[in-house]
Amino acid sequence: MPAMPTVIPFSLAEQPPVIDQPRESRREVGAPQRSTWTLYESAAEGVSAGIWDCEPGRWRIEFGPNEHEYFHVLHGRARVHEEGAGFTEVGPGQALMIPPNFRGSFEVLEALRKHFVIVEK
């Protein structure tokens, strides 16, 4: 097995993305297509990171007790709606941290591209 490089550039990988949609049972508005390029993954450390694109739409999200997500918006706009509370809107150059046990909805207002880091530990 080749050694993993010590530095990993965050640019679109040569391999195609994983393309999916939110599960039908979680959809609130639309059925947006999502494209994910996982550029770094360490199961031992519980970390994955990469680039994510999504069309406009809205769906429910639920984080586990050890799941954290940090993301930085490259272009587009999104809202993260917290269950029983308001929402936080982010656009280009802005970032959010979603904590463990978060319950709410993710809404893409304008086609979105973000860098993401997910930690499950």
BELPEPE-V374490 format. One record per pair of residues at least 24 apart in sequence whose C-alpha atoms are under 6 Angstrom apart, sorted by the first residue. I is the first residue (numbers start at 1). J is the second residue. If there is no record, write none. Layout:
# BELPEPE-V374490
I:J
I:J
This chain:
# BELPEPE-V374490
26:59
26:60
27:59
28:58
28:59
29:57
29:58
30:57
32:56
32:57
46:119
46:120
46:121
47:118
47:119
48:117
48:118
49:116
49:117
50:115
50:116
51:114
51:115
52:113
52:114
53:112
53:113
54:111
54:112
55:111
56:108
56:109
56:110
56:111
57:107
57:108
58:106
58:107
59:105
59:106
60:104
60:105
61:103
61:104
61:105
62:102
62:103
63:100
63:101
63:102
64:100
64:101
65:100
65:101
66:100
66:120
66:121
67:100
67:119
67:120
68:98
68:99
68:100
68:118
68:119
69:97
69:98
69:117
69:118
70:96
70:97
70:116
70:117
71:95
71:96
71:115
71:116
72:114
72:115
73:114
74:113
74:114
75:112
75:113
76:110
76:111
76:112
77:109
77:110
78:107
78:108
78:109
79:107
80:105
80:106
81:105
